[in-house]
């Protein structure tokens, strides 16, 4: 038989639909540790700038997250996280 003469295989109507697996939930610890270049458990303005790629964004983040005005933020400080 020539090209186009074959028919596609029949699909069982009872077969369950295949769904894509759920996307993994983001892990803030992973991102924080990745950004924490000095491995001191804190992010400073330079590490935030390297993380975001933007100096202005880093300053804005630091201004919102640095609750004790120490110039560094810990994972559990700021952004509504509970200590």
PDB file of N, CA, C and O in Angstrom:
ATOM      1  N   UNK A   1       0.836  -1.174   0.000  1.00  0.00           N
ATOM      2  CA  UNK A   1       0.000   0.000   0.000  1.00  0.00           C
ATOM      3  C   UNK A   1       0.879   1.234   0.000  1.00  0.00           C
ATOM      4  O   UNK A   1       1.998   1.225   0.513  1.00  0.00           O
ATOM      5  N   UNK A   2       0.362   2.266  -0.570  1.00  0.00           N
ATOM      6  CA  UNK A   2       1.144   3.476  -0.721  1.00  0.00           C
ATOM      7  C   UNK A   2       0.983   4.428   0.449  1.00  0.00           C
ATOM      8  O   UNK A   2       0.351   4.110   1.457  1.00  0.00           O
ATOM      9  N   UNK A   3       1.555   5.571   0.292  1.00  0.00           N
ATOM     10  CA  UNK A   3       1.552   6.603   1.315  1.00  0.00           C
ATOM     11  C   UNK A   3       0.125   7.085   1.567  1.00  0.00           C
ATOM     12  O   UNK A   3      -0.616   7.330   0.615  1.00  0.00           O
ATOM     13  N   UNK A   4      -0.263   7.222   2.801  1.00  0.00           N
ATOM     14  CA  UNK A   4      -1.595   7.713   3.133  1.00  0.00           C
ATOM     15  C   UNK A   4      -2.633   6.615   3.193  1.00  0.00           C
ATOM     16  O   UNK A   4      -3.793   6.894   3.497  1.00  0.00           O
ATOM     17  N   UNK A   5      -2.268   5.390   2.918  1.00  0.00           N
ATOM     18  CA  UNK A   5      -3.230   4.310   2.930  1.00  0.00           C
ATOM     19  C   UNK A   5      -3.460   3.757   4.328  1.00  0.00           C
ATOM     20  O   UNK A   5      -4.468   3.092   4.565  1.00  0.00           O
ATOM     21  N   UNK A   6      -2.558   4.014   5.246  1.00  0.00           N
ATOM     22  CA  UNK A   6      -2.736   3.478   6.594  1.00  0.00           C
ATOM     23  C   UNK A   6      -3.628   4.403   7.407  1.00  0.00           C
ATOM     24  O   UNK A   6      -3.763   5.586   7.094  1.00  0.00           O
ATOM     25  N   UNK A   7      -4.224   3.863   8.434  1.00  0.00           N
ATOM     26  CA  UNK A   7      -5.090   4.658   9.293  1.00  0.00           C
ATOM     27  C   UNK A   7      -4.457   4.748  10.666  1.00  0.00           C
ATOM     28  O   UNK A   7      -3.735   3.839  11.075  1.00  0.00           O
ATOM     29  N   UNK A   8      -4.715   5.831  11.386  1.00  0.00           N
ATOM     30  CA  UNK A   8      -4.132   5.956  12.728  1.00  0.00           C
ATOM     31  C   UNK A   8      -4.738   4.917  13.670  1.00  0.00           C
ATOM     32  O   UNK A   8      -5.864   4.464  13.465  1.00  0.00           O
ATOM     33  N   UNK A   9      -3.996   4.551  14.681  1.00  0.00           N
ATOM     34  CA  UNK A   9      -4.464   3.573  15.658  1.00  0.00           C
ATOM     35  C   UNK A   9      -5.653   4.135  16.411  1.00  0.00           C
ATOM     36  O   UNK A   9      -5.710   5.331  16.696  1.00  0.00           O
ATOM     37  N   UNK A  10      -6.597   3.275  16.731  1.00  0.00           N
ATOM     38  CA  UNK A  10      -7.786   3.686  17.468  1.00  0.00           C
ATOM     39  C   UNK A  10      -7.397   4.022  18.900  1.00  0.00           C
ATOM     40  O   UNK A  10      -6.528   3.383  19.492  1.00  0.00           O
ATOM     41  N   UNK A  11      -8.054   5.029  19.439  1.00  0.00           N
ATOM     42  CA  UNK A  11      -7.804   5.452  20.813  1.00  0.00           C
ATOM     43  C   UNK A  11      -8.970   4.968  21.662  1.00  0.00           C
ATOM     44  O   UNK A  11     -10.132   5.180  21.316  1.00  0.00           O
ATOM     45  N   UNK A  12      -8.655   4.326  22.759  1.00  0.00           N
ATOM     46  CA  UNK A  12      -9.707   3.847  23.645  1.00  0.00           C
ATOM     47  C   UNK A  12     -10.418   5.031  24.270  1.00  0.00           C
ATOM     48  O   UNK A  12      -9.780   5.948  24.788  1.00  0.00           O
ATOM     49  N   UNK A  13     -11.737   5.008  24.219  1.00  0.00           N
ATOM     50  CA  UNK A  13     -12.499   6.125  24.774  1.00  0.00           C
ATOM     51  C   UNK A  13     -12.476   6.116  26.295  1.00  0.00           C
ATOM     52  O   UNK A  13     -12.760   7.135  26.924  1.00  0.00           O
ATOM     53  N   UNK A  14     -12.144   4.986  26.886  1.00  0.00           N
ATOM     54  CA  UNK A  14     -12.114   4.885  28.335  1.00  0.00           C
ATOM     55  C   UNK A  14     -10.766   5.289  28.923  1.00  0.00           C
ATOM     56  O   UNK A  14     -10.618   5.350  30.144  1.00  0.00           O
ATOM     57  N   UNK A  15      -9.792   5.563  28.075  1.00  0.00           N
ATOM     58  CA  UNK A  15      -8.455   5.879  28.560  1.00  0.00           C
ATOM     59  C   UNK A  15      -8.482   7.191  29.340  1.00  0.00           C
ATOM     60  O   UNK A  15      -9.084   8.164  28.886  1.00  0.00           O
ATOM     61  N   UNK A  16      -7.836   7.232  30.509  1.00  0.00           N
ATOM     62  CA  UNK A  16      -7.808   8.484  31.283  1.00  0.00           C
ATOM     63  C   UNK A  16      -6.997   9.547  30.554  1.00  0.00           C
ATOM     64  O   UNK A  16      -6.021   9.253  29.864  1.00  0.00           O
ATOM     65  N   UNK A  17      -7.427  10.775  30.728  1.00  0.00           N
ATOM     66  CA  UNK A  17      -6.701  11.894  30.109  1.00  0.00           C
ATOM     67  C   UNK A  17      -5.359  12.058  30.807  1.00  0.00           C
ATOM     68  O   UNK A  17      -5.247  11.867  32.017  1.00  0.00           O
ATOM     69  N   UNK A  18      -4.360  12.409  30.040  1.00  0.00           N
ATOM     70  CA  UNK A  18      -3.038  12.627  30.608  1.00  0.00           C
ATOM     71  C   UNK A  18      -2.882  14.116  30.897  1.00  0.00           C
ATOM     72  O   UNK A  18      -3.111  14.967  30.038  1.00  0.00           O
ATOM     73  N   UNK A  19      -2.487  14.400  32.128  1.00  0.00           N
ATOM     74  CA  UNK A  19      -2.286  15.783  32.541  1.00  0.00           C
ATOM     75  C   UNK A  19      -0.811  15.993  32.841  1.00  0.00           C
ATOM     76  O   UNK A  19      -0.097  15.081  33.257  1.00  0.00           O
ATOM     77  N   UNK A  20      -0.391  17.208  32.620  1.00  0.00           N
ATOM     78  CA  UNK A  20       0.986  17.557  32.952  1.00  0.00           C
ATOM     79  C   UNK A  20       1.117  17.577  34.468  1.00  0.00           C
ATOM     80  O   UNK A  20       0.180  17.974  35.160  1.00  0.00           O
ATOM     81  N   UNK A  21       2.251  17.161  34.991  1.00  0.00           N
ATOM     82  CA  UNK A  21       2.427  17.203  36.443  1.00  0.00           C
ATOM     83  C   UNK A  21       2.423  18.645  36.942  1.00  0.00           C
ATOM     84  O   UNK A  21       2.784  19.572  36.217  1.00  0.00           O
ATOM     85  N   UNK A  22       2.017  18.808  38.169  1.00  0.00           N
ATOM     86  CA  UNK A  22       1.969  20.147  38.758  1.00  0.00           C
ATOM     87  C   UNK A  22       3.374  20.727  38.828  1.00  0.00           C
ATOM     88  O   UNK A  22       4.343  20.020  39.109  1.00  0.00           O
ATOM     89  N   UNK A  23       3.464  22.010  38.571  1.00  0.00           N
ATOM     90  CA  UNK A  23       4.762  22.690  38.647  1.00  0.00           C
ATOM     91  C   UNK A  23       5.227  22.711  40.100  1.00  0.00           C
ATOM     92  O   UNK A  23       4.414  22.889  41.008  1.00  0.00           O
ATOM     93  N   UNK A  24       6.514  22.531  40.324  1.00  0.00           N
ATOM     94  CA  UNK A  24       7.007  22.564  41.707  1.00  0.00           C
ATOM     95  C   UNK A  24       6.850  23.962  42.293  1.00  0.00           C
ATOM     96  O   UNK A  24       6.945  24.965  41.586  1.00  0.00           O
ATOM     97  N   UNK A  25       6.609  24.003  43.590  1.00  0.00           N
ATOM     98  CA  UNK A  25       6.464  25.294  44.265  1.00  0.00           C
ATOM     99  C   UNK A  25       7.847  25.921  44.421  1.00  0.00           C
ATOM    100  O   UNK A  25       8.822  25.219  44.689  1.00  0.00           O
ATOM    101  N   UNK A  26       7.933  27.252  44.252  1.00  0.00           N
ATOM    102  CA  UNK A  26       9.236  27.902  44.409  1.00  0.00           C
ATOM    103  C   UNK A  26       9.757  27.745  45.833  1.00  0.00           C
ATOM    104  O   UNK A  26       8.989  27.769  46.795  1.00  0.00           O
ATOM    105  N   UNK A  27      11.037  27.588  45.949  1.00  0.00           N
ATOM    106  CA  UNK A  27      11.673  27.424  47.249  1.00  0.00           C
ATOM    107  C   UNK A  27      12.475  28.687  47.551  1.00  0.00           C
ATOM    108  O   UNK A  27      13.557  28.879  46.997  1.00  0.00           O
ATOM    109  N   UNK A  28      11.950  29.557  48.432  1.00  0.00           N
ATOM    110  CA  UNK A  28      12.670  30.812  48.715  1.00  0.00           C
ATOM    111  C   UNK A  28      14.043  30.573  49.330  1.00  0.00           C
ATOM    112  O   UNK A  28      14.951  31.384  49.148  1.00  0.00           O
ATOM    113  N   UNK A  29      14.206  29.463  50.061  1.00  0.00           N
ATOM    114  CA  UNK A  29      15.520  29.175  50.641  1.00  0.00           C
ATOM    115  C   UNK A  29      16.564  28.986  49.555  1.00  0.00           C
ATOM    116  O   UNK A  29      17.697  29.446  49.704  1.00  0.00           O
ATOM    117  N   UNK A  30      16.205  28.319  48.465  1.00  0.00           N
ATOM    118  CA  UNK A  30      17.144  28.074  47.384  1.00  0.00           C
ATOM    119  C   UNK A  30      17.588  29.388  46.748  1.00  0.00           C
ATOM    120  O   UNK A  30      18.781  29.608  46.540  1.00  0.00           O
ATOM    121  N   UNK A  31      16.636  30.253  46.442  1.00  0.00           N
ATOM    122  CA  UNK A  31      16.958  31.534  45.803  1.00  0.00           C
ATOM    123  C   UNK A  31      17.796  32.394  46.747  1.00  0.00           C
ATOM    124  O   UNK A  31      18.763  33.029  46.326  1.00  0.00           O
ATOM    125  N   UNK A  32      17.421  32.409  48.016  1.00  0.00           N
ATOM    126  CA  UNK A  32      18.160  33.205  49.002  1.00  0.00           C
ATOM    127  C   UNK A  32      19.600  32.716  49.097  1.00  0.00           C
ATOM    128  O   UNK A  32      20.533  33.518  49.055  1.00  0.00           O
ATOM    129  N   UNK A  33      19.787  31.398  49.226  1.00  0.00           N
ATOM    130  CA  UNK A  33      21.141  30.852  49.350  1.00  0.00           C
ATOM    131  C   UNK A  33      21.953  31.096  48.089  1.00  0.00           C
ATOM    132  O   UNK A  33      23.164  31.307  48.152  1.00  0.00           O
ATOM    133  N   UNK A  34      21.288  31.067  46.951  1.00  0.00           N
ATOM    134  CA  UNK A  34      21.963  31.348  45.689  1.00  0.00           C
ATOM    135  C   UNK A  34      22.440  32.796  45.642  1.00  0.00           C
ATOM    136  O   UNK A  34      23.535  33.076  45.155  1.00  0.00           O
ATOM    137  N   UNK A  35      21.626  33.709  46.144  1.00  0.00           N
ATOM    138  CA  UNK A  35      21.967  35.134  46.131  1.00  0.00           C
ATOM    139  C   UNK A  35      22.967  35.502  47.222  1.00  0.00           C
ATOM    140  O   UNK A  35      23.693  36.487  47.091  1.00  0.00           O
ATOM    141  N   UNK A  36      23.011  34.718  48.297  1.00  0.00           N
ATOM    142  CA  UNK A  36      23.881  35.006  49.442  1.00  0.00           C
ATOM    143  C   UNK A  36      25.320  34.598  49.109  1.00  0.00           C
ATOM    144  O   UNK A  36      25.782  33.529  49.506  1.00  0.00           O
ATOM    145  N   UNK A  37      26.009  35.458  48.383  1.00  0.00           N
ATOM    146  CA  UNK A  37      27.367  35.157  47.904  1.00  0.00           C
ATOM    147  C   UNK A  37      28.374  35.015  49.042  1.00  0.00           C
ATOM    148  O   UNK A  37      29.341  34.262  48.923  1.00  0.00           O
ATOM    149  N   UNK A  38      28.156  35.729  50.137  1.00  0.00           N
ATOM    150  CA  UNK A  38      29.096  35.671  51.256  1.00  0.00           C
ATOM    151  C   UNK A  38      28.784  34.515  52.214  1.00  0.00           C
ATOM    152  O   UNK A  38      29.560  34.244  53.130  1.00  0.00           O
ATOM    153  N   UNK A  39      27.655  33.837  52.006  1.00  0.00           N
ATOM    154  CA  UNK A  39      27.213  32.699  52.834  1.00  0.00           C
ATOM    155  C   UNK A  39      27.119  33.052  54.313  1.00  0.00           C
ATOM    156  O   UNK A  39      27.389  32.216  55.175  1.00  0.00           O
ATOM    157  N   UNK A  40      26.730  34.313  54.607  1.00  0.00           N
ATOM    158  CA  UNK A  40      26.587  34.718  55.999  1.00  0.00           C
ATOM    159  C   UNK A  40      25.134  34.665  56.472  1.00  0.00           C
ATOM    160  O   UNK A  40      24.839  35.032  57.609  1.00  0.00           O
ATOM    161  N   UNK A  41      24.223  34.206  55.600  1.00  0.00           N
ATOM    162  CA  UNK A  41      22.814  34.125  55.969  1.00  0.00           C
ATOM    163  C   UNK A  41      22.075  35.435  55.833  1.00  0.00           C
ATOM    164  O   UNK A  41      20.911  35.537  56.223  1.00  0.00           O
ATOM    165  N   UNK A  42      22.742  36.447  55.280  1.00  0.00           N
ATOM    166  CA  UNK A  42      22.161  37.770  55.098  1.00  0.00           C
ATOM    167  C   UNK A  42      22.427  38.250  53.679  1.00  0.00           C
ATOM    168  O   UNK A  42      23.418  37.868  53.058  1.00  0.00           O
ATOM    169  N   UNK A  43      21.538  39.085  53.179  1.00  0.00           N
ATOM    170  CA  UNK A  43      21.762  39.715  51.872  1.00  0.00           C
ATOM    171  C   UNK A  43      22.040  41.190  52.082  1.00  0.00           C
ATOM    172  O   UNK A  43      21.316  41.866  52.813  1.00  0.00           O
ATOM    173  N   UNK A  44      23.083  41.688  51.443  1.00  0.00           N
ATOM    174  CA  UNK A  44      23.360  43.126  51.488  1.00  0.00           C
ATOM    175  C   UNK A  44      22.961  43.726  50.143  1.00  0.00           C
ATOM    176  O   UNK A  44      22.496  43.012  49.254  1.00  0.00           O
ATOM    177  N   UNK A  45      23.140  45.014  49.997  1.00  0.00           N
ATOM    178  CA  UNK A  45      22.696  45.713  48.793  1.00  0.00           C
ATOM    179  C   UNK A  45      23.402  45.191  47.541  1.00  0.00           C
ATOM    180  O   UNK A  45      22.781  45.093  46.483  1.00  0.00           O
ATOM    181  N   UNK A  46      24.682  44.857  47.643  1.00  0.00           N
ATOM    182  CA  UNK A  46      25.414  44.346  46.479  1.00  0.00           C
ATOM    183  C   UNK A  46      24.873  42.980  46.038  1.00  0.00           C
ATOM    184  O   UNK A  46      24.740  42.715  44.844  1.00  0.00           O
ATOM    185  N   UNK A  47      24.565  42.120  47.009  1.00  0.00           N
ATOM    186  CA  UNK A  47      24.016  40.801  46.678  1.00  0.00           C
ATOM    187  C   UNK A  47      22.624  40.940  46.072  1.00  0.00           C
ATOM    188  O   UNK A  47      22.277  40.211  45.143  1.00  0.00           O
ATOM    189  N   UNK A  48      21.823  41.873  46.592  1.00  0.00           N
ATOM    190  CA  UNK A  48      20.508  42.119  46.001  1.00  0.00           C
ATOM    191  C   UNK A  48      20.628  42.660  44.583  1.00  0.00           C
ATOM    192  O   UNK A  48      19.850  42.291  43.704  1.00  0.00           O
ATOM    193  N   UNK A  49      21.598  43.531  44.365  1.00  0.00           N
ATOM    194  CA  UNK A  49      21.798  44.085  43.027  1.00  0.00           C
ATOM    195  C   UNK A  49      22.234  42.983  42.062  1.00  0.00           C
ATOM    196  O   UNK A  49      21.786  42.950  40.916  1.00  0.00           O
ATOM    197  N   UNK A  50      23.098  42.088  42.515  1.00  0.00           N
ATOM    198  CA  UNK A  50      23.515  40.978  41.657  1.00  0.00           C
ATOM    199  C   UNK A  50      22.349  40.040  41.372  1.00  0.00           C
ATOM    200  O   UNK A  50      22.254  39.483  40.278  1.00  0.00           O
ATOM    201  N   UNK A  51      21.461  39.861  42.348  1.00  0.00           N
ATOM    202  CA  UNK A  51      20.296  38.995  42.172  1.00  0.00           C
ATOM    203  C   UNK A  51      19.321  39.575  41.161  1.00  0.00           C
ATOM    204  O   UNK A  51      18.844  38.865  40.276  1.00  0.00           O
ATOM    205  N   UNK A  52      19.020  40.871  41.291  1.00  0.00           N
ATOM    206  CA  UNK A  52      18.016  41.493  40.436  1.00  0.00           C
ATOM    207  C   UNK A  52      18.591  41.988  39.115  1.00  0.00           C
ATOM    208  O   UNK A  52      17.901  42.004  38.095  1.00  0.00           O
ATOM    209  N   UNK A  53      19.860  42.392  39.138  1.00  0.00           N
ATOM    210  CA  UNK A  53      20.454  42.975  37.942  1.00  0.00           C
ATOM    211  C   UNK A  53      20.197  44.464  37.806  1.00  0.00           C
ATOM    212  O   UNK A  53      20.607  45.088  36.827  1.00  0.00           O
ATOM    213  N   UNK A  54      19.514  45.032  38.794  1.00  0.00           N
ATOM    214  CA  UNK A  54      19.161  46.450  38.730  1.00  0.00           C
ATOM    215  C   UNK A  54      19.440  47.117  40.075  1.00  0.00           C
ATOM    216  O   UNK A  54      18.959  46.662  41.113  1.00  0.00           O
ATOM    217  N   UNK A  55      20.216  48.194  40.051  1.00  0.00           N
ATOM    218  CA  UNK A  55      20.557  48.908  41.281  1.00  0.00           C
ATOM    219  C   UNK A  55      19.324  49.526  41.925  1.00  0.00           C
ATOM    220  O   UNK A  55      19.158  49.441  43.142  1.00  0.00           O
ATOM    221  N   UNK A  56      18.455  50.149  41.127  1.00  0.00           N
ATOM    222  CA  UNK A  56      17.267  50.803  41.676  1.00  0.00           C
ATOM    223  C   UNK A  56      16.338  49.782  42.319  1.00  0.00           C
ATOM    224  O   UNK A  56      15.789  50.035  43.392  1.00  0.00           O
ATOM    225  N   UNK A  57      16.157  48.637  41.679  1.00  0.00           N
ATOM    226  CA  UNK A  57      15.302  47.607  42.244  1.00  0.00           C
ATOM    227  C   UNK A  57      15.891  47.086  43.553  1.00  0.00           C
ATOM    228  O   UNK A  57      15.156  46.850  44.512  1.00  0.00           O
ATOM    229  N   UNK A  58      17.197  46.908  43.597  1.00  0.00           N
ATOM    230  CA  UNK A  58      17.862  46.441  44.813  1.00  0.00           C
ATOM    231  C   UNK A  58      17.660  47.446  45.941  1.00  0.00           C
ATOM    232  O   UNK A  58      17.387  47.053  47.075  1.00  0.00           O
ATOM    233  N   UNK A  59      17.792  48.736  45.645  1.00  0.00           N
ATOM    234  CA  UNK A  59      17.583  49.768  46.669  1.00  0.00           C
ATOM    235  C   UNK A  59      16.142  49.746  47.167  1.00  0.00           C
ATOM    236  O   UNK A  59      15.900  49.866  48.368  1.00  0.00           O
ATOM    237  N   UNK A  60      15.185  49.595  46.255  1.00  0.00           N
ATOM    238  CA  UNK A  60      13.775  49.540  46.650  1.00  0.00           C
ATOM    239  C   UNK A  60      13.500  48.316  47.525  1.00  0.00           C
ATOM    240  O   UNK A  60      12.809  48.416  48.539  1.00  0.00           O
ATOM    241  N   UNK A  61      14.038  47.174  47.135  1.00  0.00           N
ATOM    242  CA  UNK A  61      13.856  45.961  47.930  1.00  0.00           C
ATOM    243  C   UNK A  61      14.474  46.124  49.310  1.00  0.00           C
ATOM    244  O   UNK A  61      13.868  45.755  50.316  1.00  0.00           O
ATOM    245  N   UNK A  62      15.672  46.672  49.355  1.00  0.00           N
ATOM    246  CA  UNK A  62      16.355  46.853  50.629  1.00  0.00           C
ATOM    247  C   UNK A  62      15.559  47.814  51.511  1.00  0.00           C
ATOM    248  O   UNK A  62      15.432  47.589  52.714  1.00  0.00           O
ATOM    249  N   UNK A  63      15.033  48.866  50.929  1.00  0.00           N
ATOM    250  CA  UNK A  63      14.247  49.826  51.691  1.00  0.00           C
ATOM    251  C   UNK A  63      12.992  49.216  52.290  1.00  0.00           C
ATOM    252  O   UNK A  63      12.563  49.623  53.370  1.00  0.00           O
ATOM    253  N   UNK A  64      12.398  48.252  51.610  1.00  0.00           N
ATOM    254  CA  UNK A  64      11.182  47.610  52.112  1.00  0.00           C
ATOM    255  C   UNK A  64      11.484  46.459  53.065  1.00  0.00           C
ATOM    256  O   UNK A  64      10.716  46.212  53.994  1.00  0.00           O
ATOM    257  N   UNK A  65      12.590  45.754  52.849  1.00  0.00           N
ATOM    258  CA  UNK A  65      12.868  44.540  53.618  1.00  0.00           C
ATOM    259  C   UNK A  65      13.779  44.767  54.815  1.00  0.00           C
ATOM    260  O   UNK A  65      13.735  43.990  55.768  1.00  0.00           O
ATOM    261  N   UNK A  66      14.599  45.807  54.794  1.00  0.00           N
ATOM    262  CA  UNK A  66      15.560  46.049  55.874  1.00  0.00           C
ATOM    263  C   UNK A  66      14.865  46.780  57.016  1.00  0.00           C
ATOM    264  O   UNK A  66      15.001  47.993  57.175  1.00  0.00           O
ATOM    265  N   UNK A  67      14.119  46.015  57.804  1.00  0.00           N
ATOM    266  CA  UNK A  67      13.289  46.616  58.852  1.00  0.00           C
ATOM    267  C   UNK A  67      14.093  47.243  59.976  1.00  0.00           C
ATOM    268  O   UNK A  67      13.641  48.207  60.593  1.00  0.00           O
ATOM    269  N   UNK A  68      15.279  46.713  60.255  1.00  0.00           N
ATOM    270  CA  UNK A  68      16.087  47.269  61.341  1.00  0.00           C
ATOM    271  C   UNK A  68      17.172  48.223  60.837  1.00  0.00           C
ATOM    272  O   UNK A  68      18.035  48.645  61.607  1.00  0.00           O
ATOM    273  N   UNK A  69      17.131  48.557  59.571  1.00  0.00           N
ATOM    274  CA  UNK A  69      18.071  49.476  58.906  1.00  0.00           C
ATOM    275  C   UNK A  69      19.530  49.107  59.143  1.00  0.00           C
ATOM    276  O   UNK A  69      20.373  49.988  59.311  1.00  0.00           O
ATOM    277  N   UNK A  70      19.833  47.821  59.156  1.00  0.00           N
ATOM    278  CA  UNK A  70      21.202  47.349  59.351  1.00  0.00           C
ATOM    279  C   UNK A  70      21.980  47.282  58.037  1.00  0.00           C
ATOM    280  O   UNK A  70      23.199  47.108  58.040  1.00  0.00           O
ATOM    281  N   UNK A  71      21.274  47.420  56.920  1.00  0.00           N
ATOM    282  CA  UNK A  71      21.928  47.301  55.621  1.00  0.00           C
ATOM    283  C   UNK A  71      21.972  45.873  55.114  1.00  0.00           C
ATOM    284  O   UNK A  71      22.559  45.598  54.067  1.00  0.00           O
ATOM    285  N   UNK A  72      21.348  44.957  55.857  1.00  0.00           N
ATOM    286  CA  UNK A  72      21.284  43.551  55.460  1.00  0.00           C
ATOM    287  C   UNK A  72      19.904  43.007  55.794  1.00  0.00           C
ATOM    288  O   UNK A  72      19.232  43.488  56.707  1.00  0.00           O
ATOM    289  N   UNK A  73      19.496  42.000  55.038  1.00  0.00           N
ATOM    290  CA  UNK A  73      18.216  41.347  55.309  1.00  0.00           C
ATOM    291  C   UNK A  73      18.427  39.846  55.430  1.00  0.00           C
ATOM    292  O   UNK A  73      19.247  39.253  54.729  1.00  0.00           O
ATOM    293  N   UNK A  74      17.666  39.250  56.337  1.00  0.00           N
ATOM    294  CA  UNK A  74      17.674  37.807  56.516  1.00  0.00           C
ATOM    295  C   UNK A  74      16.458  37.240  55.778  1.00  0.00           C
ATOM    296  O   UNK A  74      15.552  37.987  55.408  1.00  0.00           O
ATOM    297  N   UNK A  75      16.438  35.951  55.570  1.00  0.00           N
ATOM    298  CA  UNK A  75      15.353  35.315  54.839  1.00  0.00           C
ATOM    299  C   UNK A  75      14.004  35.579  55.486  1.00  0.00           C
ATOM    300  O   UNK A  75      13.020  35.796  54.779  1.00  0.00           O
ATOM    301  N   UNK A  76      13.934  35.568  56.792  1.00  0.00           N
ATOM    302  CA  UNK A  76      12.640  35.706  57.460  1.00  0.00           C
ATOM    303  C   UNK A  76      12.278  37.151  57.779  1.00  0.00           C
ATOM    304  O   UNK A  76      11.251  37.379  58.418  1.00  0.00           O
ATOM    305  N   UNK A  77      13.062  38.123  57.372  1.00  0.00           N
ATOM    306  CA  UNK A  77      12.712  39.506  57.658  1.00  0.00           C
ATOM    307  C   UNK A  77      12.055  40.152  56.445  1.00  0.00           C
ATOM    308  O   UNK A  77      12.463  39.919  55.307  1.00  0.00           O
ATOM    309  N   UNK A  78      11.057  40.947  56.695  1.00  0.00           N
ATOM    310  CA  UNK A  78      10.413  41.706  55.644  1.00  0.00           C
ATOM    311  C   UNK A  78       9.467  40.892  54.787  1.00  0.00           C
ATOM    312  O   UNK A  78       9.377  39.673  54.935  1.00  0.00           O
ATOM    313  N   UNK A  79       8.772  41.552  53.906  1.00  0.00           N
ATOM    314  CA  UNK A  79       7.849  40.972  52.936  1.00  0.00           C
ATOM    315  C   UNK A  79       6.800  40.083  53.573  1.00  0.00           C
ATOM    316  O   UNK A  79       6.372  39.097  52.973  1.00  0.00           O
ATOM    317  N   UNK A  80       6.383  40.419  54.779  1.00  0.00           N
ATOM    318  CA  UNK A  80       5.289  39.702  55.424  1.00  0.00           C
ATOM    319  C   UNK A  80       5.658  38.348  55.980  1.00  0.00           C
ATOM    320  O   UNK A  80       4.782  37.638  56.475  1.00  0.00           O
ATOM    321  N   UNK A  81       6.909  37.963  55.921  1.00  0.00           N
ATOM    322  CA  UNK A  81       7.317  36.671  56.464  1.00  0.00           C
ATOM    323  C   UNK A  81       7.293  36.725  57.974  1.00  0.00           C
ATOM    324  O   UNK A  81       7.565  37.762  58.580  1.00  0.00           O
ATOM    325  N   UNK A  82       6.966  35.604  58.567  1.00  0.00           N
ATOM    326  CA  UNK A  82       6.930  35.526  60.026  1.00  0.00           C
ATOM    327  C   UNK A  82       8.280  35.060  60.540  1.00  0.00           C
ATOM    328  O   UNK A  82       8.869  34.115  60.015  1.00  0.00           O
ATOM    329  N   UNK A  83       8.758  35.731  61.567  1.00  0.00           N
ATOM    330  CA  UNK A  83      10.056  35.374  62.154  1.00  0.00           C
ATOM    331  C   UNK A  83       9.948  34.146  63.024  1.00  0.00           C
ATOM    332  O   UNK A  83      10.945  33.705  63.596  1.00  0.00           O
TER     333      UNK A  83
END
